[in-house]
Amino acid sequence: MTSLSQTGPPPQQPVRRRALLIGAAVVLLASLSTAVVAMATRQGGPVVATSGPTCAAPSSLAGSVVQVTASDMGGGMMAGSTGSMTRDMARPGMMRLSASPSAVASGTVSFVVYNAGVRVHELVVLSMSAAGVGGRPMGSDGKVSEDGSLGEASRPCGAGAGGGLTPGSTGWVTLHLAPGRYELVCNQPWHYYSGMYTGLDVTA
């Protein structure tokens, strides 16, 4: 005669263990998300998740193309913070503007700017000052003078000037540059102070 224990349903311990592990993982992920949101809120506003770039530049931009990346401490995983920074929030080195290549031939130059950070950024192209890269004085508003600006990319998913590149977006601008040295900057409040500048050599 077959016993009940031999004909009953199989033990459920593996299923229960798997359910407990999944539940623990969900709690851990929720805790991490809360921590990230809290940190971003302290830095100037709420954030929302993004899966990557929200748009791309045209493939047929004129002249030499310089790829510029605007980044900050949030990296490229989160986006959505549009709160303006204050002096107390800013720290040297917490933001970065990088350009590739760092030297191009004179003439037509197109800049493609991707915002890989959590804050609104922009690109302004200026002739190099006597103080060199990163040496411009800032006003009480946390911005440098844009006198003599040659152009900017600050329109999300578009060309030229706009309201600022939102996280995950790309903007672009095409300029005519004479031989010389130039400084590329983000002139959102206190972003220059935080490290958003780089040099560009334009050769004859």
MIDOSE-1310 file (N, C-alpha, C; in nm, 2 decimals, decimal comma, always signed):
residues 204
mtsl	+0,09/-0,12/+0,00/+0,00/+0,00/+0,00/+0,09/+0,12/+0,00; +0,06/+0,22/-0,09/+0,14/+0,34/-0,10/+0,10/+0,44/+0,01; +0,20/+0,50/+0,07/+0,17/+0,60/+0,18/+0,13/+0,73/+0,12; +0,06/+0,82/+0,20/+0,02/+0,95/+0,15/+0,13/+1,04/+0,12
sqtg	+0,24/+1,02/+0,20/+0,36/+1,11/+0,18/+0,42/+1,08/+0,05; +0,41/+0,96/-0,01/+0,47/+0,93/-0,14/+0,38/+0,98/-0,25; +0,25/+0,99/-0,24/+0,16/+1,03/-0,35/+0,12/+1,18/-0,34; +0,16/+1,25/-0,24/+0,12/+1,39/-0,22/+0,20/+1,48/-0,31
pppq	+0,17/+1,61/-0,31/+0,24/+1,71/-0,40/+0,39/+1,72/-0,35; +0,48/+1,75/-0,44/+0,62/+1,77/-0,40/+0,64/+1,88/-0,30; +0,75/+1,87/-0,22/+0,77/+1,98/-0,13/+0,78/+2,11/-0,19; +0,73/+2,22/-0,12/+0,73/+2,35/-0,17/+0,84/+2,44/-0,13
qpvr	+0,94/+2,39/-0,06/+1,05/+2,47/+0,00/+1,12/+2,55/-0,11; +1,16/+2,49/-0,22/+1,23/+2,56/-0,33/+1,15/+2,68/-0,38; +1,02/+2,66/-0,39/+0,93/+2,77/-0,44/+0,93/+2,88/-0,34; +0,91/+2,85/-0,21/+0,91/+2,95/-0,11/+1,04/+3,02/-0,10
rral	+1,15/+2,95/-0,11/+1,28/+3,01/-0,10/+1,30/+3,11/-0,22; +1,26/+3,07/-0,34/+1,27/+3,16/-0,45/+1,18/+3,29/-0,43; +1,06/+3,27/-0,38/+0,97/+3,39/-0,36/+1,03/+3,48/-0,25; +1,10/+3,42/-0,15/+1,16/+3,51/-0,05/+1,28/+3,59/-0,11
liga	+1,36/+3,52/-0,19/+1,47/+3,59/-0,26/+1,42/+3,70/-0,35; +1,32/+3,68/-0,42/+1,26/+3,78/-0,51/+1,21/+3,90/-0,43; +1,14/+3,87/-0,32/+1,09/+3,97/-0,24/+1,20/+4,06/-0,18; +1,31/+3,99/-0,14/+1,42/+4,07/-0,08/+1,49/+4,16/-0,19
avvl	+1,50/+4,11/-0,31/+1,56/+4,19/-0,42/+1,47/+4,31/-0,45; +1,34/+4,29/-0,45/+1,25/+4,41/-0,47/+1,27/+4,51/-0,36; +1,28/+4,47/-0,24/+1,29/+4,57/-0,13/+1,43/+4,64/-0,14; +1,53/+4,57/-0,18/+1,67/+4,63/-0,19/+1,66/+4,73/-0,31
lasl	+1,60/+4,70/-0,42/+1,60/+4,79/-0,53/+1,52/+4,91/-0,50; +1,41/+4,90/-0,42/+1,33/+5,01/-0,38/+1,41/+5,10/-0,29; +1,48/+5,04/-0,20/+1,57/+5,12/-0,11/+1,67/+5,20/-0,18; +1,74/+5,14/-0,28/+1,84/+5,21/-0,36/+1,78/+5,32/-0,44
stav	+1,66/+5,30/-0,50/+1,59/+5,40/-0,58/+1,56/+5,52/-0,49; +1,51/+5,49/-0,37/+1,48/+5,60/-0,28/+1,60/+5,68/-0,24; +1,71/+5,61/-0,22/+1,84/+5,68/-0,19/+1,89/+5,77/-0,30; +1,88/+5,72/-0,42/+1,92/+5,80/-0,54/+1,83/+5,93/-0,56
vama	+1,70/+5,91/-0,54/+1,61/+6,02/-0,55/+1,64/+6,12/-0,45; +1,66/+6,08/-0,32/+1,69/+6,17/-0,21/+1,82/+6,25/-0,24; +1,92/+6,18/-0,29/+2,05/+6,25/-0,32/+2,03/+6,35/-0,43; +1,96/+6,32/-0,53/+1,93/+6,41/-0,64/+1,85/+6,53/-0,60
trqg	+1,75/+6,50/-0,51/+1,67/+6,61/-0,46/+1,75/+6,71/-0,38; +1,84/+6,66/-0,30/+1,93/+6,76/-0,23/+2,01/+6,84/-0,32; +2,04/+6,79/-0,44/+2,13/+6,86/-0,54/+2,05/+6,95/-0,63; +1,92/+6,97/-0,61/+1,85/+7,07/-0,68/+1,72/+7,03/-0,75
gpvv	+1,67/+6,91/-0,73/+1,54/+6,87/-0,78/+1,52/+6,73/-0,80; +1,40/+6,68/-0,83/+1,37/+6,54/-0,84/+1,43/+6,48/-0,97; +1,44/+6,35/-0,98/+1,49/+6,29/-1,10/+1,39/+6,18/-1,14; +1,40/+6,15/-1,27/+1,33/+6,04/-1,32/+1,42/+5,95/-1,41
atsg	+1,39/+5,82/-1,42/+1,48/+5,73/-1,49/+1,47/+5,76/-1,64; +1,59/+5,73/-1,71/+1,59/+5,74/-1,85/+1,67/+5,62/-1,90; +1,63/+5,57/-2,01/+1,70/+5,45/-2,07/+1,81/+5,48/-2,16; +1,84/+5,61/-2,19/+1,94/+5,64/-2,28/+1,91/+5,77/-2,35
ptca	+1,99/+5,80/-2,46/+1,96/+5,92/-2,54/+1,82/+5,93/-2,59; +1,77/+6,05/-2,58/+1,63/+6,07/-2,62/+1,62/+6,12/-2,77; +1,73/+6,16/-2,83/+1,74/+6,20/-2,97/+1,88/+6,20/-3,02; +1,90/+6,21/-3,15/+2,03/+6,21/-3,20/+2,04/+6,33/-3,30
apss	+2,17/+6,37/-3,33/+2,19/+6,48/-3,42/+2,18/+6,42/-3,57; +2,16/+6,51/-3,66/+2,16/+6,46/-3,80/+2,29/+6,40/-3,84; +2,29/+6,31/-3,93/+2,42/+6,24/-3,97/+2,49/+6,32/-4,07; +2,44/+6,43/-4,12/+2,50/+6,50/-4,23/+2,54/+6,64/-4,20
lags	+2,59/+6,66/-4,07/+2,63/+6,80/-4,03/+2,76/+6,84/-4,11; +2,77/+6,97/-4,13/+2,88/+7,01/-4,22/+3,01/+7,03/-4,14; +3,12/+7,02/-4,22/+3,25/+7,04/-4,17/+3,30/+6,94/-4,07; +3,40/+6,97/-4,00/+3,46/+6,88/-3,89/+3,35/+6,87/-3,78
vvqv	+3,34/+6,75/-3,73/+3,24/+6,73/-3,62/+3,31/+6,71/-3,49; +3,28/+6,78/-3,39/+3,33/+6,77/-3,25/+3,22/+6,71/-3,17; +3,25/+6,60/-3,11/+3,15/+6,53/-3,02/+3,18/+6,58/-2,87; +3,08/+6,65/-2,81/+3,09/+6,70/-2,68/+3,00/+6,63/-2,58
tasd	+3,05/+6,59/-2,47/+2,97/+6,52/-2,37/+2,96/+6,61/-2,24; +2,84/+6,64/-2,19/+2,82/+6,71/-2,07/+2,78/+6,61/-1,96; +2,86/+6,60/-1,85/+2,83/+6,50/-1,75/+2,84/+6,56/-1,61; +2,77/+6,50/-1,51/+2,78/+6,54/-1,38/+2,78/+6,42/-1,29
mggg	+2,78/+6,44/-1,16/+2,79/+6,33/-1,06/+2,68/+6,22/-1,08; +2,57/+6,26/-1,14/+2,47/+6,16/-1,16/+2,49/+6,06/-1,27; +2,60/+6,08/-1,35/+2,62/+5,99/-1,47/+2,51/+6,00/-1,57; +2,49/+5,89/-1,64/+2,38/+5,89/-1,74/+2,27/+5,80/-1,71
mmag	+2,25/+5,75/-1,58/+2,15/+5,66/-1,55/+2,02/+5,73/-1,51; +2,03/+5,85/-1,46/+1,91/+5,92/-1,41/+1,90/+6,05/-1,48; +1,78/+6,10/-1,50/+1,76/+6,23/-1,56/+1,64/+6,30/-1,51; +1,63/+6,43/-1,54/+1,51/+6,50/-1,50/+1,53/+6,62/-1,41
stgs	+1,64/+6,64/-1,35/+1,66/+6,75/-1,25/+1,68/+6,88/-1,33; +1,59/+6,97/-1,31/+1,60/+7,10/-1,37/+1,62/+7,22/-1,28; +1,63/+7,18/-1,15/+1,65/+7,29/-1,05/+1,78/+7,36/-1,07; +1,78/+7,49/-1,05/+1,90/+7,57/-1,07/+2,00/+7,55/-0,95
mtrd	+2,13/+7,53/-0,98/+2,22/+7,51/-0,87/+2,25/+7,64/-0,80; +2,29/+7,63/-0,67/+2,33/+7,74/-0,60/+2,48/+7,73/-0,57; +2,54/+7,83/-0,52/+2,69/+7,83/-0,49/+2,72/+7,72/-0,39; +2,63/+7,70/-0,29/+2,65/+7,60/-0,19/+2,65/+7,45/-0,24
marp	+2,58/+7,43/-0,35/+2,57/+7,30/-0,41/+2,69/+7,27/-0,50; +2,76/+7,37/-0,55/+2,86/+7,36/-0,65/+2,99/+7,31/-0,58; +3,06/+7,22/-0,65/+3,19/+7,17/-0,60/+3,28/+7,16/-0,73; +3,41/+7,21/-0,72/+3,50/+7,19/-0,83/+3,52/+7,04/-0,86
gmmr	+3,51/+7,01/-0,99/+3,53/+6,87/-1,03/+3,41/+6,78/-1,03; +3,29/+6,83/-0,99/+3,17/+6,75/-0,98/+3,10/+6,74/-1,12; +3,14/+6,83/-1,21/+3,08/+6,82/-1,35/+3,20/+6,83/-1,45; +3,17/+6,79/-1,57/+3,27/+6,78/-1,67/+3,21/+6,81/-1,81
lsas	+3,29/+6,87/-1,89/+3,26/+6,89/-2,03/+3,38/+6,84/-2,11; +3,36/+6,74/-2,19/+3,47/+6,68/-2,27/+3,44/+6,69/-2,42; +3,54/+6,70/-2,50/+3,53/+6,72/-2,64/+3,62/+6,63/-2,72; +3,58/+6,57/-2,82/+3,66/+6,48/-2,91/+3,62/+6,50/-3,06
psav	+3,72/+6,53/-3,14/+3,86/+6,55/-3,11/+3,88/+6,69/-3,03; +4,01/+6,71/-2,98/+4,04/+6,83/-2,91/+4,10/+6,94/-3,01; +4,12/+6,90/-3,13/+4,18/+6,99/-3,23/+4,12/+6,96/-3,37; +4,08/+7,06/-3,44/+4,02/+7,05/-3,58/+4,08/+7,16/-3,67
asgt	+4,06/+7,14/-3,80/+4,10/+7,24/-3,89/+4,01/+7,36/-3,89; +4,06/+7,47/-3,93/+3,97/+7,59/-3,94/+3,87/+7,58/-4,05; +3,77/+7,66/-4,03/+3,66/+7,65/-4,13/+3,53/+7,61/-4,06; +3,45/+7,53/-4,13/+3,32/+7,49/-4,08/+3,34/+7,38/-3,97
vsfv	+3,29/+7,40/-3,86/+3,30/+7,31/-3,75/+3,16/+7,29/-3,69; +3,11/+7,16/-3,68/+2,98/+7,13/-3,61/+3,01/+7,07/-3,48; +2,94/+7,11/-3,38/+2,95/+7,06/-3,24/+2,82/+6,98/-3,21; +2,84/+6,86/-3,17/+2,72/+6,77/-3,13/+2,74/+6,75/-2,98
vyna	+2,64/+6,80/-2,90/+2,65/+6,79/-2,76/+2,54/+6,70/-2,70; +2,59/+6,60/-2,62/+2,50/+6,50/-2,56/+2,51/+6,53/-2,41; +2,39/+6,54/-2,34/+2,38/+6,56/-2,20/+2,37/+6,42/-2,13; +2,48/+6,38/-2,07/+2,48/+6,25/-2,01/+2,46/+6,26/-1,86
gvrv	+2,42/+6,38/-1,81/+2,40/+6,40/-1,67/+2,26/+6,40/-1,62; +2,24/+6,45/-1,50/+2,10/+6,46/-1,44/+2,05/+6,61/-1,44; +2,13/+6,70/-1,49/+2,10/+6,84/-1,49/+2,09/+6,90/-1,63; +2,03/+7,01/-1,64/+2,02/+7,08/-1,77/+2,16/+7,14/-1,80
helv	+2,22/+7,12/-1,92/+2,35/+7,17/-1,96/+2,34/+7,24/-2,09; +2,45/+7,30/-2,13/+2,45/+7,37/-2,26/+2,60/+7,37/-2,31; +2,62/+7,42/-2,43/+2,75/+7,44/-2,48/+2,76/+7,58/-2,53; +2,86/+7,66/-2,49/+2,88/+7,80/-2,54/+3,03/+7,80/-2,59
vlsm	+3,05/+7,85/-2,71/+3,18/+7,85/-2,77/+3,24/+7,99/-2,76; +3,35/+8,01/-2,69/+3,41/+8,14/-2,67/+3,56/+8,13/-2,71; +3,61/+8,25/-2,76/+3,75/+8,26/-2,78/+3,83/+8,24/-2,65; +3,94/+8,18/-2,65/+4,02/+8,16/-2,53/+4,06/+8,29/-2,47
saag	+4,04/+8,30/-2,33/+4,07/+8,42/-2,26/+4,22/+8,41/-2,22; +4,28/+8,53/-2,18/+4,42/+8,53/-2,14/+4,44/+8,44/-2,02; +4,34/+8,42/-1,94/+4,35/+8,33/-1,82/+4,36/+8,19/-1,85; +4,33/+8,15/-1,97/+4,33/+8,01/-2,01/+4,21/+7,93/-1,97
vggr	+4,21/+7,80/-2,00/+4,10/+7,71/-1,97/+4,06/+7,71/-1,83; +3,94/+7,74/-1,79/+3,89/+7,74/-1,66/+3,93/+7,86/-1,57; +3,98/+7,96/-1,64/+4,02/+8,08/-1,56/+3,93/+8,20/-1,57; +3,82/+8,19/-1,63/+3,73/+8,30/-1,64/+3,67/+8,34/-1,51
pmgs	+3,65/+8,47/-1,48/+3,59/+8,51/-1,36/+3,44/+8,49/-1,37; +3,37/+8,47/-1,26/+3,23/+8,45/-1,26/+3,16/+8,56/-1,18; +3,04/+8,59/-1,23/+2,95/+8,69/-1,16/+2,88/+8,63/-1,04; +2,81/+8,71/-0,97/+2,73/+8,66/-0,85/+2,63/+8,56/-0,89
dgkv	+2,59/+8,55/-1,02/+2,49/+8,46/-1,07/+2,55/+8,32/-1,10; +2,68/+8,31/-1,08/+2,75/+8,18/-1,11/+2,78/+8,16/-1,26; +2,77/+8,27/-1,34/+2,80/+8,25/-1,48/+2,92/+8,33/-1,52; +2,98/+8,30/-1,63/+3,09/+8,37/-1,69/+3,03/+8,46/-1,80
sedg	+3,10/+8,57/-1,84/+3,06/+8,66/-1,94/+3,06/+8,58/-2,08; +2,95/+8,60/-2,15/+2,94/+8,54/-2,29/+2,97/+8,65/-2,40; +3,03/+8,76/-2,36/+3,07/+8,86/-2,46/+3,16/+8,79/-2,56; +3,12/+8,82/-2,69/+3,21/+8,76/-2,80/+3,17/+8,61/-2,83
slge	+3,06/+8,56/-2,77/+3,03/+8,42/-2,80/+3,01/+8,40/-2,95; +3,07/+8,29/-2,99/+3,06/+8,25/-3,13/+2,94/+8,17/-3,16; +2,87/+8,12/-3,06/+2,75/+8,04/-3,08/+2,73/+7,94/-2,97; +2,61/+7,88/-2,97/+2,59/+7,78/-2,86/+2,49/+7,67/-2,91
asrp	+2,50/+7,56/-2,83/+2,40/+7,45/-2,85/+2,33/+7,43/-2,72; +2,21/+7,47/-2,72/+2,13/+7,46/-2,59/+1,98/+7,43/-2,62; +1,95/+7,38/-2,74/+1,82/+7,34/-2,78/+1,80/+7,19/-2,78; +1,72/+7,13/-2,69/+1,71/+6,99/-2,69/+1,66/+6,93/-2,82
cgag	+1,73/+6,84/-2,88/+1,70/+6,77/-3,01/+1,69/+6,87/-3,12; +1,77/+6,98/-3,12/+1,76/+7,08/-3,22/+1,89/+7,16/-3,23; +1,90/+7,25/-3,33/+2,02/+7,33/-3,35/+2,01/+7,46/-3,28; +2,13/+7,51/-3,24/+2,14/+7,65/-3,19/+2,10/+7,67/-3,05
aggg	+2,06/+7,79/-3,02/+2,02/+7,83/-2,88/+1,88/+7,79/-2,84; +1,86/+7,76/-2,72/+1,73/+7,72/-2,66/+1,73/+7,74/-2,51; +1,65/+7,66/-2,45/+1,63/+7,67/-2,30/+1,73/+7,59/-2,22; +1,82/+7,51/-2,29/+1,91/+7,42/-2,22/+1,88/+7,28/-2,26
ltpg	+1,99/+7,20/-2,26/+1,98/+7,06/-2,30/+1,93/+6,98/-2,18; +1,81/+6,92/-2,19/+1,76/+6,84/-2,09/+1,84/+6,70/-2,08; +1,84/+6,64/-1,96/+1,91/+6,51/-1,95/+1,87/+6,41/-2,06; +1,97/+6,35/-2,12/+1,95/+6,25/-2,22/+1,93/+6,31/-2,36
stgw	+1,92/+6,44/-2,38/+1,90/+6,50/-2,51/+2,03/+6,54/-2,57; +2,02/+6,57/-2,70/+2,14/+6,61/-2,78/+2,10/+6,74/-2,85; +2,20/+6,83/-2,86/+2,18/+6,95/-2,94/+2,30/+6,97/-3,03; +2,29/+7,06/-3,12/+2,41/+7,08/-3,21/+2,41/+7,22/-3,27
vtlh	+2,53/+7,26/-3,31/+2,54/+7,39/-3,37/+2,66/+7,39/-3,47; +2,65/+7,46/-3,58/+2,75/+7,46/-3,69/+2,81/+7,60/-3,70; +2,94/+7,62/-3,68/+3,00/+7,75/-3,68/+3,12/+7,76/-3,78; +3,16/+7,88/-3,80/+3,28/+7,90/-3,88/+3,39/+7,95/-3,79
lapg	+3,50/+7,88/-3,77/+3,60/+7,91/-3,68/+3,73/+7,94/-3,75; +3,79/+8,05/-3,71/+3,92/+8,09/-3,76/+4,03/+8,02/-3,68; +4,15/+8,01/-3,73/+4,26/+7,94/-3,65/+4,28/+8,01/-3,51; +4,30/+7,93/-3,41/+4,32/+7,99/-3,27/+4,28/+7,89/-3,17
ryel	+4,27/+7,94/-3,04/+4,23/+7,85/-2,93/+4,09/+7,90/-2,88; +4,01/+7,80/-2,85/+3,88/+7,83/-2,80/+3,85/+7,76/-2,67; +3,75/+7,81/-2,60/+3,71/+7,75/-2,48/+3,56/+7,71/-2,49; +3,53/+7,59/-2,47/+3,39/+7,54/-2,47/+3,35/+7,53/-2,32
vcnq	+3,23/+7,59/-2,30/+3,18/+7,60/-2,16/+3,04/+7,57/-2,15; +3,00/+7,52/-2,03/+2,85/+7,52/-1,99/+2,83/+7,64/-1,90; +2,74/+7,72/-1,94/+2,72/+7,85/-1,86/+2,59/+7,85/-1,78; +2,54/+7,73/-1,75/+2,44/+7,72/-1,65/+2,49/+7,77/-1,51
pwhy	+2,41/+7,82/-1,42/+2,47/+7,87/-1,30/+2,56/+7,78/-1,22; +2,68/+7,82/-1,20/+2,78/+7,75/-1,12/+2,83/+7,62/-1,19; +2,80/+7,60/-1,31/+2,85/+7,48/-1,38/+3,00/+7,50/-1,42; +3,03/+7,62/-1,46/+3,17/+7,65/-1,50/+3,26/+7,63/-1,37
ysgm	+3,21/+7,68/-1,26/+3,29/+7,66/-1,14/+3,31/+7,52/-1,10; +3,21/+7,44/-1,14/+3,21/+7,29/-1,10/+3,29/+7,21/-1,20; +3,35/+7,27/-1,30/+3,44/+7,20/-1,39/+3,39/+7,19/-1,54; +3,29/+7,26/-1,58/+3,24/+7,23/-1,71/+3,30/+7,33/-1,81
ytgl	+3,42/+7,30/-1,85/+3,50/+7,37/-1,95/+3,60/+7,28/-2,01; +3,64/+7,31/-2,14/+3,75/+7,24/-2,20/+3,80/+7,32/-2,32; +3,92/+7,30/-2,36/+3,98/+7,37/-2,47/+3,96/+7,30/-2,61; +3,97/+7,39/-2,71/+3,97/+7,33/-2,85/+4,07/+7,41/-2,93
dvta	+4,16/+7,34/-3,00/+4,25/+7,40/-3,09/+4,20/+7,40/-3,23; +4,21/+7,51/-3,30/+4,17/+7,52/-3,44/+4,29/+7,56/-3,52; +4,33/+7,47/-3,60/+4,45/+7,49/-3,68/+4,43/+7,55/-3,81; +4,53/+7,61/-3,87/+4,52/+7,67/-4,00/+4,51/+7,56/-4,11
